[in-house]
Amino acid sequence: MKKIVGMAVVSASVFMLAGCNTNKEQKREATITQTSSEEKKKLEIICFKTFETDELGKAIITGTTEPDAIISIENQKETADEHGLFRIEYQLSEPITKELTLTAKIKNEETEKKIQIEPSVSYQRSKESSSAVAVAEAQPSTEATQAQTTPSTTAEQPKKDDQVGQVLVTPNGEAVTVLRVLPNGERVVSEETSQADLNNDGILTYEELAQAENDLNKQTEEIRRRQLEEQEQ
């Protein structure tokens, strides 16, 4: 009888210890689950802080984040692949360091990271060379400027000589020949005194003759107009 009672006590103790261990294990699993949910992984961007351009001013921005997250920088957007890898090309317009904001977004989560784009030495040199060439093209040499703004006497003389012998027609249809060209550019058509010689210098130029004929035509038209008005009255 004593043996039976002893075995019962031992069995009860074993069951009690097993129950205590089970409760402890359940509490430990619950604690781990709670801790895991509290320590939910946050969205982040992993990449270098500085990227250098090539000789053309282009920088390749690479890094990792959450898979399928949308990565954007200024007006450029890319989607990270299934492993979270992303790659964006950025063109630097001027050979100066530029600070940019890299943004990652997925569902309702969004994060940012500041990065810098630095111009390479080769890109700086190429820009300096381009600027020097542009300045040289925009500023012609002094000799070329003088040649354009100050025509030589030898260049003017053939133009005047080419007009000698030309036959010109006056407003009234009279054909006259250019005998010579005065320094002021007027073309002499007669070396004799004429009523059309407006400045009374003893020679008649085509310009004087044309003006005299135009003035005479205007006077004639005015006389005719007045005569018609008188007839109508």
C-alpha positions as CSV (number, residue, x, y, z in Angstrom):
1,M,0.0,0.0,0.0
2,K,2.8,2.4,0.9
3,K,4.4,1.6,-2.5
4,I,1.3,2.6,-4.4
5,V,0.9,5.8,-2.5
6,G,4.6,6.7,-3.2
7,M,4.2,6.1,-6.9
8,A,1.1,8.3,-7.0
9,V,3.0,11.1,-5.3
10,V,5.9,10.8,-7.8
11,S,3.5,10.8,-10.8
12,A,1.7,13.9,-9.5
13,S,5.1,15.7,-9.1
14,V,6.1,14.8,-12.7
15,F,2.8,16.1,-14.1
16,M,3.2,19.3,-12.1
17,L,6.7,19.9,-13.4
18,A,5.7,19.2,-17.0
19,G,2.8,21.7,-16.7
20,C,5.1,24.4,-15.3
21,N,7.6,23.9,-18.2
22,T,4.8,24.1,-20.7
23,N,3.5,27.4,-19.3
24,K,7.1,28.8,-19.3
25,E,7.6,27.8,-22.9
26,Q,4.3,29.3,-24.0
27,K,5.2,32.6,-22.2
28,R,8.7,32.6,-23.9
29,E,7.2,32.1,-27.4
30,A,4.6,34.8,-26.8
31,T,7.4,37.2,-25.6
32,I,9.5,36.4,-28.8
33,T,6.5,37.0,-31.0
34,Q,5.7,40.3,-29.3
35,T,9.3,41.4,-29.6
36,S,9.4,40.5,-33.3
37,S,6.3,42.5,-34.1
38,E,7.6,45.5,-32.1
39,E,11.0,45.3,-33.9
40,K,9.4,45.5,-37.4
41,K,12.1,46.3,-40.0
42,K,12.0,50.0,-41.1
43,L,12.4,51.1,-44.7
44,E,15.9,52.5,-45.4
45,I,18.3,53.3,-48.2
46,I,21.7,51.8,-48.2
47,C,24.2,53.5,-50.5
48,F,27.3,55.7,-50.7
49,K,27.0,59.4,-49.6
50,T,29.1,60.6,-52.6
51,F,29.1,59.6,-56.3
52,E,31.6,60.9,-58.8
53,T,30.8,61.6,-62.5
54,D,32.6,60.4,-65.6
55,E,34.3,62.7,-68.1
56,L,30.9,63.6,-69.6
57,G,29.4,64.6,-66.2
58,K,27.2,61.5,-65.7
59,A,27.0,59.7,-62.3
60,I,25.7,56.2,-61.7
61,I,23.8,56.1,-58.3
62,T,23.4,52.5,-57.0
63,G,22.3,51.0,-53.7
64,T,19.8,48.7,-51.9
65,T,16.4,49.1,-50.2
66,E,13.2,47.1,-49.9
67,P,12.3,45.0,-53.0
68,D,10.0,46.8,-55.4
69,A,10.3,50.1,-53.6
70,I,10.1,53.3,-55.8
71,I,13.4,55.2,-55.8
72,S,13.3,58.8,-57.0
73,I,15.7,61.7,-57.4
74,E,14.5,65.0,-58.7
75,N,12.3,64.1,-61.7
76,Q,13.8,60.6,-62.2
77,K,12.2,57.4,-60.9
78,E,13.3,53.7,-60.8
79,T,11.9,50.6,-59.2
80,A,14.1,48.4,-57.0
81,D,14.4,44.8,-58.2
82,E,13.3,41.7,-56.3
83,H,16.5,41.9,-54.2
84,G,16.1,45.6,-53.5
85,L,18.9,46.7,-55.8
86,F,18.5,50.0,-57.7
87,R,20.5,52.0,-60.3
88,I,19.9,55.6,-61.5
89,E,21.8,57.7,-64.0
90,Y,22.2,61.4,-63.1
91,Q,23.6,64.1,-65.5
92,L,25.4,67.0,-63.9
93,S,24.9,70.1,-65.9
94,E,27.8,72.1,-64.4
95,P,31.2,71.0,-63.0
96,I,30.2,71.8,-59.4
97,T,29.3,69.6,-56.4
98,K,25.5,69.1,-56.1
99,E,23.6,67.9,-53.1
100,L,20.5,65.8,-53.8
101,T,17.8,63.9,-51.9
102,L,17.3,60.3,-52.7
103,T,13.8,59.0,-51.8
104,A,12.5,55.5,-51.3
105,K,8.8,54.7,-51.1
106,I,6.8,51.5,-50.7
107,K,3.1,51.3,-49.7
108,N,2.7,53.8,-46.8
109,E,6.4,54.0,-45.9
110,E,8.8,56.6,-47.2
111,T,12.4,57.5,-46.3
112,E,15.0,59.9,-47.6
113,K,18.8,60.1,-47.8
114,K,21.1,63.0,-48.7
115,I,23.8,62.3,-51.3
116,Q,26.3,64.4,-53.2
117,I,27.3,64.3,-56.9
118,E,30.9,65.4,-57.4
119,P,32.4,66.3,-60.8
120,S,35.4,64.3,-61.9
121,V,38.6,66.0,-62.8
122,S,38.2,65.0,-66.4
123,Y,34.7,66.5,-66.6
124,Q,36.0,69.8,-65.1
125,R,38.7,69.9,-67.7
126,S,36.4,69.2,-70.6
127,K,34.1,72.0,-69.4
128,E,36.9,74.4,-69.1
129,S,38.1,73.6,-72.6
130,S,34.6,74.1,-74.1
131,S,34.3,77.5,-72.3
132,A,37.6,78.6,-73.7
133,V,36.7,77.7,-77.2
134,A,33.3,79.4,-77.0
135,V,35.0,82.6,-75.7
136,A,37.5,82.6,-78.5
137,E,34.8,82.1,-81.1
138,A,32.7,84.9,-79.7
139,Q,35.6,87.4,-79.7
140,P,37.1,87.9,-83.1
141,S,40.7,89.1,-83.3
142,T,41.5,92.8,-83.4
143,E,42.8,92.6,-87.0
144,A,39.5,90.9,-88.2
145,T,37.4,93.6,-86.4
146,Q,39.4,96.4,-87.9
147,A,39.1,94.8,-91.4
148,Q,35.3,94.7,-90.9
149,T,34.7,98.1,-89.4
150,T,37.3,100.1,-91.3
151,P,37.3,99.3,-95.0
152,S,40.5,100.2,-96.8
153,T,40.8,102.9,-99.5
154,T,41.9,100.2,-102.0
155,A,38.6,98.4,-101.3
156,E,36.5,101.5,-101.9
157,Q,38.3,102.7,-105.0
158,P,37.3,99.8,-107.3
159,K,33.6,100.4,-106.3
160,K,33.8,104.0,-107.4
161,D,35.7,103.1,-110.6
162,D,33.2,100.4,-111.4
163,Q,30.5,103.1,-111.6
164,V,32.4,105.2,-114.2
165,G,30.8,104.5,-117.6
166,Q,27.5,103.2,-116.3
167,V,24.4,104.4,-118.0
168,L,21.7,105.7,-115.7
169,V,18.1,106.6,-116.4
170,T,16.5,109.7,-114.8
171,P,12.9,109.7,-113.5
172,N,11.8,111.2,-116.8
173,G,13.5,108.5,-118.8
174,E,16.6,110.3,-119.9
175,A,19.7,108.2,-120.2
176,V,23.0,109.7,-118.8
177,T,26.5,108.3,-118.5
178,V,28.6,108.5,-115.3
179,L,31.8,110.4,-116.0
180,R,33.3,110.2,-112.5
181,V,32.4,109.7,-108.8
182,L,32.8,112.5,-106.3
183,P,34.2,111.8,-102.8
184,N,30.7,112.2,-101.3
185,G,29.5,109.4,-103.6
186,E,27.5,111.5,-106.1
187,R,28.0,110.6,-109.8
188,V,28.9,113.3,-112.2
189,V,27.0,113.1,-115.5
190,S,27.9,116.5,-117.0
191,E,30.9,118.9,-116.6
192,E,28.8,121.9,-117.9
193,T,26.7,124.4,-116.1
194,S,23.0,123.5,-115.9
195,Q,19.8,124.8,-114.4
196,A,19.6,121.4,-112.5
197,D,23.0,122.2,-110.8
198,L,21.4,122.8,-107.4
199,N,24.6,123.7,-105.6
200,N,26.1,125.8,-108.4
201,D,29.5,124.1,-108.4
202,G,29.7,124.0,-112.2
203,I,29.1,120.3,-112.6
204,L,25.9,118.2,-112.8
205,T,25.5,115.0,-110.9
206,Y,22.9,112.3,-111.4
207,E,21.5,112.9,-108.0
208,E,21.0,116.7,-108.7
209,L,19.4,115.9,-112.1
210,A,17.0,113.3,-110.6
211,Q,16.0,115.7,-107.8
212,A,15.4,118.5,-110.3
213,E,13.2,116.3,-112.5
214,N,11.2,115.1,-109.4
215,D,10.6,118.6,-108.2
216,L,9.5,119.7,-111.7
217,N,7.1,116.8,-111.9
218,K,5.6,117.7,-108.6
219,Q,5.1,121.3,-109.7
220,T,3.5,120.1,-112.9
221,E,1.1,117.8,-111.1
222,E,0.2,120.6,-108.7
223,I,-0.6,123.0,-111.6
224,R,-2.8,120.4,-113.3
225,R,-4.6,119.7,-110.0
226,R,-5.4,123.4,-109.6
227,Q,-6.5,123.7,-113.2
228,L,-9.0,120.8,-112.7
229,E,-10.3,122.3,-109.6
230,E,-10.9,125.7,-111.4
231,Q,-12.7,123.9,-114.2
232,E,-15.0,122.1,-111.8
233,Q,-16.0,125.3,-110.2
